[in-house]
């Protein structure tokens, strides 16, 4: 058996963001696997938003322009893959569920000094990554600047409850033009898009251990009952059940 000793992984770095952090739009020559270890990581590309709760990762192919926001208190693992590594892996950005075994292999890679053992570990890591499931597709974003300004504002503040009339007025277009163009560019109505964003942010907050009531307010729900009903329609379970399934402790009011 012949083992290719050319490195497949450039490096594995651990970043800690005690106060949160934001990296403006940039691109890499290598593929990047960005793993959220303790808190949520959000990646925005020119055409979608990706929210990775703790325990998941975002695969970012080489050359893709993206910006990254890490929640306060987050530890992230950045794994850099050579551009020609893992040809069978996705050529698009995806949020993926990383099996614990892959986490263990990546965490140990820096300890391998023997080229043969490292090459075997790298090949094994790529096999595991190729078998990982896709946790969530990206939430599409519009390309027209005045629409993108709206979605960027909502990503930054999902609790913003301004109506479609208010957003259209701010964009200096009619409500009809706003809603039609939004649907054309995202494939979703504005109300559905905002609801989906809110619930994705809510899921990541609950997975991080946020209380149900605080989560509901943070994503723009005035009523805890309305939040719980919307959450159950989206996920099939209550917010409290979802939080418990992710090992999080929340309040007992929903």
Backbone as CSV, one residue per row, in Angstrom:
resi,resn,N_x,N_y,N_z,CA_x,CA_y,CA_z,C_x,C_y,C_z
1,UNK,0.849,-1.198,0.000,0.000,0.000,0.000,0.884,1.247,0.000
2,UNK,0.623,2.173,-0.904,1.386,3.405,-0.993,0.623,4.536,-0.305
3,UNK,1.321,5.246,0.571,0.693,6.348,1.305,1.241,7.664,0.787
4,UNK,0.338,8.543,0.366,0.739,9.874,-0.098,1.103,10.718,1.120
5,UNK,2.395,11.124,1.191,2.862,11.867,2.347,2.741,13.376,2.180
6,UNK,2.245,13.846,1.033,2.023,15.279,0.872,0.921,15.706,1.841
7,UNK,1.125,16.758,2.615,0.130,17.149,3.623,-1.191,17.555,2.992
8,UNK,-2.281,17.071,3.582,-3.627,17.433,3.138,-4.176,18.587,3.967
9,UNK,-3.712,18.679,5.210,-4.153,19.723,6.121,-2.995,20.671,6.396
10,UNK,-3.237,21.970,6.184,-2.197,22.957,6.451,-1.987,23.144,7.950
11,UNK,-3.095,23.321,8.673,-2.973,23.568,10.107,-4.323,23.416,10.785
12,UNK,-4.276,23.276,12.100,-5.478,23.251,12.933,-5.271,24.288,14.030
13,UNK,-6.116,25.311,14.042,-5.960,26.405,15.001,-7.190,26.500,15.900
14,UNK,-6.982,26.814,17.157,-8.075,27.064,18.102,-8.105,28.558,18.416
15,UNK,-9.273,29.172,18.207,-9.446,30.596,18.488,-10.478,30.760,19.594
16,UNK,-10.199,31.639,20.540,-11.132,31.929,21.629,-11.521,33.397,21.565
17,UNK,-12.841,33.661,21.608,-13.342,35.038,21.480,-14.132,35.382,22.742
18,UNK,-13.448,35.863,23.764,-14.113,36.137,25.034,-15.193,37.208,24.903
19,UNK,-14.959,38.210,24.058,-15.922,39.300,23.881,-16.671,39.223,22.554
20,UNK,-16.536,38.102,21.859,-17.106,38.015,20.524,-16.136,38.611,19.518
21,UNK,-16.324,38.271,18.257,-15.413,38.773,17.221,-16.108,38.762,15.875
22,UNK,-15.624,39.638,14.997,-16.143,39.699,13.634,-14.981,39.850,12.664
23,UNK,-14.968,39.016,11.637,-13.969,39.097,10.580,-14.675,39.550,9.299
24,UNK,-14.353,40.714,8.770,-15.017,41.215,7.551,-14.796,40.278,6.369
25,UNK,-15.482,40.596,5.280,-15.441,39.740,4.095,-14.004,39.475,3.642
26,UNK,-13.700,38.206,3.409,-12.372,37.794,2.976,-12.488,36.439,2.299
27,UNK,-11.396,35.940,1.785,-11.373,34.614,1.188,-10.038,33.947,1.494
28,UNK,-10.006,32.607,1.348,-8.790,31.852,1.614,-8.407,31.032,0.384
29,UNK,-7.115,30.750,0.267,-6.641,29.864,-0.797,-6.875,28.399,-0.442
30,UNK,-7.092,28.108,0.852,-7.348,26.745,1.312,-8.831,26.582,1.641
31,UNK,-9.281,25.323,1.673,-10.598,25.024,2.225,-10.526,25.225,3.744
32,UNK,-11.647,25.625,4.328,-11.686,25.834,5.779,-12.861,25.083,6.385
33,UNK,-12.588,24.379,7.477,-13.642,23.779,8.288,-13.660,24.543,9.600
34,UNK,-14.723,25.322,9.802,-14.835,26.200,10.971,-15.798,25.542,11.954
35,UNK,-15.264,25.082,13.073,-16.053,24.314,14.038,-16.399,25.169,15.254
36,UNK,-17.696,25.214,15.578,-18.171,25.946,16.756,-18.098,25.009,17.953
37,UNK,-17.173,25.274,18.873,-16.957,24.360,19.993,-17.863,24.692,21.173
38,UNK,-17.976,25.969,21.513,-18.744,26.333,22.712,-19.901,27.290,22.459
39,UNK,-19.883,28.032,21.355,-20.947,28.987,21.069,-21.187,29.022,19.560
40,UNK,-22.142,29.849,19.144,-22.535,29.922,17.747,-21.516,30.670,16.895
41,UNK,-21.370,30.198,15.658,-20.595,30.890,14.639,-21.527,31.179,13.461
42,UNK,-21.513,32.414,12.974,-22.334,32.800,11.819,-21.420,33.182,10.660
43,UNK,-21.692,32.606,9.507,-20.932,32.909,8.293,-21.888,33.497,7.260
44,UNK,-21.503,34.618,6.694,-22.305,35.270,5.655,-21.501,35.280,4.360
45,UNK,-22.093,34.759,3.289,-21.481,34.773,1.963,-22.301,35.717,1.077
46,UNK,-21.877,35.954,-0.156,-22.651,36.859,-1.016,-24.082,36.408,-1.280
47,UNK,-24.397,35.122,-1.064,-25.750,34.673,-1.402,-26.491,33.931,-0.295
48,UNK,-25.913,33.834,0.922,-26.619,33.112,1.982,-26.033,33.417,3.345
49,UNK,-26.825,33.072,4.375,-26.398,33.163,5.769,-26.379,31.751,6.343
50,UNK,-25.314,31.419,7.081,-25.164,30.094,7.677,-24.938,30.270,9.177
51,UNK,-25.767,29.610,9.980,-25.669,29.713,11.432,-25.320,28.331,11.974
52,UNK,-24.162,28.235,12.630,-23.693,26.954,13.164,-23.719,26.992,14.682
53,UNK,-24.664,26.288,15.321,-24.644,26.194,16.785,-23.428,25.382,17.241
54,UNK,-23.167,25.418,18.530,-22.041,24.648,19.051,-22.228,23.165,18.702
55,UNK,-21.115,22.515,18.429,-21.167,21.106,18.064,-21.326,20.866,16.578
56,UNK,-21.456,21.937,15.789,-21.518,21.786,14.340,-20.366,22.572,13.709
57,UNK,-20.191,22.378,12.407,-19.101,23.044,11.693,-19.609,23.599,10.373
58,UNK,-18.880,24.563,9.843,-19.195,25.126,8.534,-18.024,24.847,7.600
59,UNK,-18.330,24.171,6.497,-17.322,23.894,5.474,-17.326,25.050,4.475
60,UNK,-16.175,25.713,4.315,-16.063,26.864,3.419,-15.025,26.533,2.344
61,UNK,-15.447,26.279,1.109,-14.487,25.937,0.058,-13.517,27.077,-0.232
62,UNK,-12.362,26.730,-0.732,-11.343,27.714,-1.085,-11.910,28.728,-2.072
63,UNK,-11.579,29.985,-1.852,-11.969,31.041,-2.776,-13.312,31.673,-2.518
64,UNK,-14.121,31.110,-1.601,-15.454,31.662,-1.329,-15.325,32.889,-0.425
65,UNK,-15.861,34.008,-0.860,-15.854,35.220,-0.046,-16.838,35.041,1.113
66,UNK,-16.393,35.336,2.327,-17.255,35.158,3.494,-16.811,36.065,4.627
67,UNK,-17.761,36.373,5.501,-17.441,37.069,6.743,-17.901,36.198,7.895
68,UNK,-17.239,36.322,9.029,-17.491,35.431,10.160,-17.778,36.255,11.407
69,UNK,-18.804,35.847,12.157,-19.101,36.452,13.449,-19.159,35.341,14.486
70,UNK,-18.409,35.516,15.560,-18.391,34.534,16.645,-19.020,35.132,17.884
71,UNK,-19.871,34.357,18.532,-20.532,34.832,19.742,-19.523,34.970,20.879
72,UNK,-19.802,35.854,21.856,-18.906,35.985,23.016,-18.726,34.647,23.725
73,UNK,-17.532,34.424,24.229,-17.247,33.198,24.954,-17.083,31.978,24.065
74,UNK,-16.828,32.207,22.789,-16.749,31.079,21.859,-15.318,30.581,21.720
75,UNK,-15.203,29.277,21.579,-13.959,28.652,21.126,-14.261,28.014,19.784
76,UNK,-13.416,28.307,18.810,-13.597,27.771,17.460,-12.338,27.031,17.040
77,UNK,-12.552,25.970,16.278,-11.410,25.286,15.683,-11.429,25.539,14.182
78,UNK,-10.341,26.081,13.656,-10.202,26.318,12.222,-9.253,25.273,11.649
79,UNK,-9.768,24.446,10.769,-8.948,23.422,10.133,-8.787,23.792,8.669
80,UNK,-7.538,23.900,8.222,-7.244,24.362,6.869,-6.813,23.184,6.002
81,UNK,-7.540,22.969,4.896,-7.257,21.867,3.984,-6.636,22.400,2.694
82,UNK,-5.660,21.673,2.182,-5.061,22.038,0.900,-6.150,22.102,-0.182
83,UNK,-6.017,22.999,-1.170,-7.056,23.146,-2.196,-7.363,21.864,-2.958
84,UNK,-6.358,20.982,-3.131,-6.598,19.753,-3.892,-6.969,18.580,-2.995
85,UNK,-7.187,18.824,-1.699,-7.574,17.754,-0.778,-9.089,17.580,-0.795
86,UNK,-9.500,16.341,-0.653,-10.929,16.072,-0.510,-11.761,16.489,-1.701
87,UNK,-11.381,16.005,-2.885,-12.113,16.379,-4.095,-13.568,15.957,-4.030
88,UNK,-13.853,14.929,-3.191,-15.227,14.432,-3.093,-16.071,15.265,-2.141
89,UNK,-15.442,16.219,-1.441,-16.190,17.040,-0.498,-16.961,18.135,-1.225
90,UNK,-17.869,18.756,-0.510,-18.766,19.730,-1.126,-18.007,20.929,-1.689
91,UNK,-18.465,21.365,-2.856,-17.893,22.560,-3.481,-18.665,23.805,-3.077
92,UNK,-19.588,23.668,-2.143,-20.369,24.807,-1.655,-20.284,24.874,-0.137
93,UNK,-20.659,26.001,0.397,-20.661,26.162,1.852,-21.793,25.330,2.443
94,UNK,-21.489,24.585,3.492,-22.518,23.799,4.180,-22.266,23.821,5.678
95,UNK,-23.361,23.755,6.445,-23.274,23.512,7.880,-23.379,22.006,8.064
96,UNK,-22.406,21.418,8.733,-22.347,19.970,8.825,-22.264,19.505,10.267
97,UNK,-22.800,18.329,10.517,-22.675,17.707,11.828,-21.379,16.908,11.839
98,UNK,-20.506,17.258,12.738,-19.201,16.594,12.808,-19.261,15.493,13.861
99,UNK,-19.004,14.228,13.472,-19.041,13.146,14.464,-17.945,13.311,15.500
100,UNK,-18.196,12.846,16.733,-17.186,12.981,17.798,-15.828,12.394,17.424
101,UNK,-15.829,11.317,16.649,-14.563,10.707,16.261,-13.725,11.666,15.423
102,UNK,-14.374,12.416,14.510,-13.632,13.395,13.709,-13.093,14.503,14.589
103,UNK,-13.885,14.934,15.563,-13.403,15.940,16.518,-12.121,15.456,17.194
104,UNK,-12.137,14.200,17.610,-10.974,13.640,18.302,-9.755,13.595,17.380
105,UNK,-9.966,13.179,16.117,-8.848,13.080,15.175,-8.250,14.463,14.912
106,UNK,-9.095,15.457,14.672,-8.593,16.805,14.397,-7.860,17.383,15.606
107,UNK,-8.381,17.097,16.794,-7.750,17.616,18.002,-6.361,17.023,18.216
108,UNK,-6.126,15.810,17.696,-4.848,15.123,17.909,-3.851,15.331,16.778
109,UNK,-4.273,15.922,15.672,-3.396,16.002,14.499,-2.065,16.688,14.778
110,UNK,-2.108,17.737,15.581,-0.865,18.486,15.822,0.173,17.654,16.565
111,UNK,-0.254,16.569,17.157,0.678,15.737,17.929,1.422,14.720,17.059
112,UNK,0.943,14.552,15.833,1.590,13.569,14.959,2.820,14.198,14.313
113,UNK,3.977,13.708,14.702,5.219,14.190,14.104,5.736,13.254,13.017
114,UNK,5.320,12.004,13.077,5.729,11.041,12.060,4.898,11.264,10.799
115,UNK,5.535,11.493,9.637,4.784,11.799,8.408,3.795,10.708,8.002
116,UNK,4.163,9.452,8.193,3.279,8.350,7.798,2.028,8.331,8.667
117,UNK,2.203,8.459,9.985,1.047,8.454,10.885,0.158,9.662,10.629
118,UNK,0.779,10.812,10.378,-0.021,12.016,10.110,-0.809,11.853,8.813
119,UNK,-0.184,11.306,7.774,-0.872,11.122,6.496,-2.073,10.192,6.652
120,UNK,-1.897,9.138,7.449,-3.017,8.224,7.693,-4.150,8.922,8.436
121,UNK,-3.773,9.725,9.439,-4.787,10.441,10.216,-5.525,11.461,9.353
122,UNK,-4.797,12.156,8.491,-5.420,13.143,7.616,-6.400,12.478,6.651
123,UNK,-5.988,11.361,6.070,-6.867,10.648,5.141,-8.116,10.153,5.859
124,UNK,-7.934,9.678,7.090,-9.070,9.218,7.884,-10.010,10.378,8.194
125,UNK,-9.438,11.544,8.536,-10.254,12.721,8.829,-11.083,13.124,7.614
126,UNK,-10.486,13.085,6.425,-11.221,13.446,5.208,-12.344,12.452,4.923
127,UNK,-12.104,11.174,5.186,-13.158,10.170,5.003,-14.327,10.451,5.945
128,UNK,-14.011,10.748,7.193,-15.058,11.040,8.163,-15.831,12.300,7.784
129,UNK,-15.104,13.298,7.315,-15.761,14.548,6.924,-16.677,14.324,5.732
130,UNK,-16.240,13.493,4.799,-17.073,13.198,3.639,-18.355,12.482,3.998
131,UNK,-18.342,11.746,5.120,-19.531,11.016,5.566,-20.423,11.848,6.484
132,UNK,-19.980,13.056,6.857,-20.764,13.893,7.771,-22.051,14.363,7.100
133,UNK,-23.106,14.457,7.887,-24.379,14.890,7.346,-24.504,16.398,7.308
134,UNK,-25.324,16.894,6.394,-25.578,18.330,6.310,-26.641,18.695,7.335
135,UNK,-26.277,19.588,8.260,-27.183,19.934,9.353,-28.236,20.953,8.934
136,UNK,-27.861,21.885,8.081,-28.780,22.966,7.704,-28.296,23.618,6.421
137,UNK,-29.212,23.874,5.515,-28.839,24.601,4.303,-28.780,26.088,4.639
138,UNK,-28.049,26.839,3.840,-27.946,28.261,4.069,-29.272,28.971,3.815
139,UNK,-29.477,30.057,4.525,-30.662,30.888,4.308,-30.323,31.874,3.195
140,UNK,-30.986,31.787,2.039,-30.590,32.623,0.893,-30.773,34.104,1.176
141,UNK,-29.875,34.903,0.621,-29.955,36.356,0.779,-30.002,37.020,-0.592
142,UNK,-30.646,38.181,-0.692,-30.757,38.872,-1.983,-29.437,39.529,-2.381
143,UNK,-29.325,39.845,-3.676,-28.115,40.484,-4.176,-28.299,41.980,-4.411
144,UNK,-29.543,42.429,-4.621,-29.787,43.858,-4.813,-29.392,44.615,-3.546
145,UNK,-28.576,45.659,-3.664,-28.037,46.323,-2.472,-29.078,46.770,-1.458
146,UNK,-30.195,47.356,-1.920,-31.150,47.869,-0.936,-31.883,46.732,-0.220
147,UNK,-32.024,45.580,-0.867,-32.595,44.423,-0.187,-31.571,43.780,0.733
148,UNK,-30.330,43.716,0.275,-29.292,43.109,1.106,-29.079,43.915,2.377
149,UNK,-29.262,45.234,2.294,-29.136,46.064,3.499,-30.178,45.668,4.540
150,UNK,-31.358,45.285,4.060,-32.425,44.867,4.971,-32.069,43.544,5.640
151,UNK,-31.655,42.554,4.861,-31.341,41.247,5.449,-30.115,41.328,6.356
152,UNK,-29.136,42.153,5.982,-27.976,42.334,6.858,-28.394,42.923,8.198
153,UNK,-29.316,43.883,8.158,-29.791,44.508,9.399,-30.519,43.493,10.272
154,UNK,-31.296,42.611,9.655,-32.037,41.612,10.422,-31.127,40.527,10.968
155,UNK,-30.105,40.172,10.227,-29.134,39.198,10.745,-28.449,39.781,11.982
156,UNK,-28.138,41.069,11.922,-27.485,41.730,13.057,-28.437,41.914,14.232
157,UNK,-29.735,42.098,13.942,-30.715,42.350,15.011,-32.021,41.635,14.674
158,UNK,-32.099,40.318,14.895,-33.317,39.575,14.534,-34.547,39.989,15.325
159,UNK,-34.366,40.752,16.397,-35.521,41.218,17.170,-36.216,42.414,16.525
160,UNK,-35.622,42.974,15.479,-36.204,44.135,14.795,-37.583,43.748,14.250
161,UNK,-38.631,44.450,14.705,-39.998,44.094,14.317,-40.595,45.064,13.296
162,UNK,-39.775,45.807,12.610,-40.317,46.710,11.595,-41.092,45.933,10.536
163,UNK,-42.196,46.522,10.096,-43.060,45.860,9.124,-42.464,45.950,7.719
164,UNK,-43.037,45.173,6.819,-42.583,45.229,5.432,-42.829,46.618,4.854
165,UNK,-43.893,47.289,5.296,-44.158,48.661,4.839,-43.023,49.592,5.255
166,UNK,-42.536,49.421,6.497,-41.454,50.273,6.983,-40.159,50.000,6.228
167,UNK,-39.880,48.732,5.961,-38.658,48.395,5.219,-38.730,48.906,3.784
168,UNK,-39.909,48.800,3.178,-40.056,49.310,1.821,-39.866,50.827,1.783
169,UNK,-40.439,51.519,2.776,-40.275,52.973,2.829,-38.813,53.346,3.018
170,UNK,-38.108,52.618,3.872,-36.686,52.890,4.092,-35.891,52.659,2.808
171,UNK,-36.341,51.688,2.001,-35.643,51.353,0.749,-36.084,52.228,-0.415
172,UNK,-37.052,53.133,-0.162,-37.567,54.055,-1.184,-38.198,53.319,-2.366
173,UNK,-38.919,52.235,-2.062,-39.649,51.499,-3.090,-41.045,51.212,-2.556
174,UNK,-41.937,50.824,-3.438,-43.282,50.460,-3.004,-43.244,49.090,-2.325
175,UNK,-44.269,48.816,-1.530,-44.364,47.513,-0.870,-44.441,46.405,-1.921
176,UNK,-45.163,46.663,-2.997,-45.284,45.652,-4.047,-43.922,45.341,-4.661
177,UNK,-43.162,46.384,-4.969,-41.827,46.161,-5.543,-40.931,45.426,-4.553
178,UNK,-41.000,45.828,-3.299,-40.168,45.207,-2.266,-40.463,43.713,-2.152
179,UNK,-41.736,43.373,-1.994,-42.095,41.972,-1.774,-41.836,41.128,-3.021
180,UNK,-42.110,41.688,-4.193,-41.884,40.931,-5.434,-40.401,40.659,-5.643
181,UNK,-39.573,41.699,-5.479,-38.138,41.534,-5.707,-37.499,40.624,-4.665
182,UNK,-37.972,40.703,-3.442,-37.433,39.848,-2.390,-37.694,38.379,-2.718
183,UNK,-38.916,38.079,-3.151,-39.264,36.699,-3.479,-38.480,36.199,-4.688
184,UNK,-38.274,37.066,-5.674,-37.518,36.672,-6.865,-36.084,36.299,-6.495
185,UNK,-35.467,37.071,-5.607,-34.045,36.882,-5.312,-33.764,35.826,-4.252
186,UNK,-34.734,35.536,-3.397,-34.479,34.557,-2.330,-35.307,33.282,-2.474
187,UNK,-36.365,33.342,-3.299,-37.247,32.188,-3.412,-38.197,32.061,-2.232
188,UNK,-38.263,33.091,-1.396,-39.107,33.079,-0.206,-39.778,34.432,-0.050
189,UNK,-40.947,34.430,0.591,-41.551,35.712,0.938,-40.737,36.357,2.051
190,UNK,-40.883,37.676,2.191,-40.145,38.362,3.241,-40.530,37.852,4.623
191,UNK,-41.828,37.651,4.858,-42.271,37.198,6.178,-41.747,35.802,6.488
192,UNK,-41.734,34.933,5.489,-41.211,33.583,5.722,-39.708,33.624,5.981
193,UNK,-39.000,34.472,5.240,-37.551,34.569,5.417,-37.225,35.054,6.833
194,UNK,-37.913,36.094,7.273,-37.643,36.639,8.604,-37.983,35.615,9.686
195,UNK,-39.096,34.906,9.511,-39.472,33.888,10.490,-38.415,32.789,10.567
196,UNK,-37.903,32.386,9.411,-36.884,31.335,9.375,-35.591,31.813,10.038
197,UNK,-35.193,33.049,9.763,-34.000,33.593,10.405,-34.161,33.597,11.920
198,UNK,-35.295,34.085,12.389,-35.528,34.166,13.830,-35.436,32.790,14.490
199,UNK,-36.028,31.789,13.845,-36.040,30.464,14.456,-34.666,29.801,14.393
200,UNK,-33.899,30.082,13.358,-32.536,29.537,13.314,-31.668,30.165,14.399
201,UNK,-31.814,31.468,14.586,-31.068,32.124,15.657,-31.522,31.579,17.008
202,UNK,-32.824,31.371,17.155,-33.351,30.840,18.410,-32.784,29.451,18.701
203,UNK,-32.723,28.604,17.682,-32.180,27.263,17.888,-30.729,27.320,18.346
204,UNK,-29.950,28.222,17.745,-28.547,28.319,18.135,-28.417,28.854,19.555
205,UNK,-29.275,29.814,19.940,-29.227,30.359,21.296,-29.588,29.294,22.325
206,UNK,-30.632,28.538,22.045,-31.047,27.494,22.983,-29.980,26.411,23.101
207,UNK,-29.361,26.071,21.983,-28.285,25.072,22.021,-27.104,25.572,22.832
208,UNK,-26.939,26.898,22.894,-25.849,27.488,23.665,-26.193,27.652,25.141
209,UNK,-27.441,27.332,25.516,-27.822,27.409,26.913,-28.637,28.616,27.308
210,UNK,-29.088,29.427,26.331,-29.889,30.605,26.668,-31.262,30.191,27.196
211,UNK,-31.814,30.996,28.091,-33.143,30.723,28.605,-34.187,30.932,27.518
212,UNK,-35.284,30.207,27.628,-36.330,30.272,26.607,-36.902,31.678,26.500
213,UNK,-37.224,32.299,27.648,-37.813,33.633,27.622,-36.884,34.657,26.997
214,UNK,-35.613,34.606,27.361,-34.648,35.562,26.795,-34.472,35.316,25.304
215,UNK,-34.493,34.051,24.901,-34.360,33.730,23.485,-35.536,34.282,22.696
216,UNK,-36.740,34.119,23.211,-37.927,34.612,22.526,-37.841,36.120,22.304
217,UNK,-37.446,36.851,23.336,-37.326,38.301,23.203,-36.211,38.686,22.234
218,UNK,-35.116,37.947,22.258,-33.960,38.276,21.422,-34.237,38.105,19.937
219,UNK,-35.223,37.269,19.606,-35.531,37.069,18.187,-36.851,37.723,17.790
220,UNK,-37.357,38.616,18.647,-38.469,39.461,18.230,-39.861,39.011,18.577
221,UNK,-40.018,38.042,19.483,-41.355,37.601,19.878,-41.753,38.313,21.161
222,UNK,-42.925,38.950,21.145,-43.431,39.611,22.351,-44.091,38.619,23.282
223,UNK,-44.609,37.508,22.709,-45.326,36.507,23.488,-44.540,35.209,23.521
224,UNK,-44.340,34.679,24.725,-43.657,33.398,24.867,-44.474,32.276,24.235
225,UNK,-45.798,32.383,24.337,-46.664,31.361,23.745,-46.532,31.352,22.224
226,UNK,-46.481,32.552,21.619,-46.336,32.635,20.163,-44.983,32.067,19.728
227,UNK,-43.945,32.355,20.510,-42.621,31.819,20.191,-42.625,30.297,20.274
228,UNK,-43.189,29.759,21.339,-43.210,28.311,21.511,-43.989,27.630,20.392
229,UNK,-45.095,28.233,19.977,-45.899,27.645,18.901,-45.130,27.673,17.583
230,UNK,-44.500,28.807,17.275,-43.728,28.904,16.037,-42.545,27.941,16.057
231,UNK,-41.903,27.826,17.208,-40.748,26.936,17.331,-41.170,25.484,17.135
232,UNK,-42.288,25.115,17.729,-42.778,23.740,17.599,-43.158,23.426,16.150
233,UNK,-43.765,24.391,15.455,-44.108,24.167,14.044,-42.853,23.932,13.210
234,UNK,-41.778,24.635,13.537,-40.533,24.532,12.762,-39.748,23.269,13.086
235,UNK,-39.713,22.880,14.364,-38.835,21.785,14.781,-39.568,20.513,15.211
236,UNK,-40.863,20.653,15.519,-41.615,19.491,15.991,-41.537,19.276,17.494
237,UNK,-40.759,20.116,18.194,-40.637,19.998,19.651,-40.721,21.387,20.270
238,UNK,-40.926,21.432,21.578,-40.961,22.716,22.282,-39.541,23.250,22.448
239,UNK,-39.407,24.558,22.683,-38.070,25.108,22.936,-37.356,24.424,24.093
240,UNK,-38.065,24.136,25.163,-37.430,23.499,26.315,-36.933,22.098,25.960
241,UNK,-37.742,21.343,25.240,-37.314,20.000,24.832,-36.098,20.072,23.929
242,UNK,-36.109,21.037,22.995,-34.966,21.213,22.097,-33.700,21.514,22.900
243,UNK,-33.811,22.425,23.857,-32.653,22.797,24.664,-32.125,21.604,25.448
244,UNK,-33.028,20.836,26.037,-32.598,19.671,26.813,-31.909,18.630,25.928
245,UNK,-32.400,18.479,24.699,-31.797,17.497,23.793,-30.385,17.892,23.396
246,UNK,-30.064,19.186,23.561,-28.717,19.666,23.256,-27.885,19.858,24.528
247,UNK,-28.376,19.298,25.631,-27.618,19.367,26.866,-27.592,20.719,27.509
248,UNK,-28.582,21.576,27.178,-28.611,22.938,27.710,-29.647,23.037,28.823
249,UNK,-29.435,23.973,29.726,-30.369,24.228,30.817,-31.069,25.541,30.552
250,UNK,-32.395,25.530,30.522,-33.171,26.748,30.293,-34.227,26.873,31.368
251,UNK,-34.980,27.947,31.299,-36.048,28.098,32.280,-37.156,27.099,31.990
252,UNK,-38.139,27.035,32.869,-39.164,25.995,32.772,-40.507,26.535,32.335
253,UNK,-40.508,27.676,31.675,-41.780,28.308,31.339,-42.255,28.026,29.928
254,UNK,-41.567,27.170,29.161,-42.014,26.844,27.809,-41.541,25.458,27.436
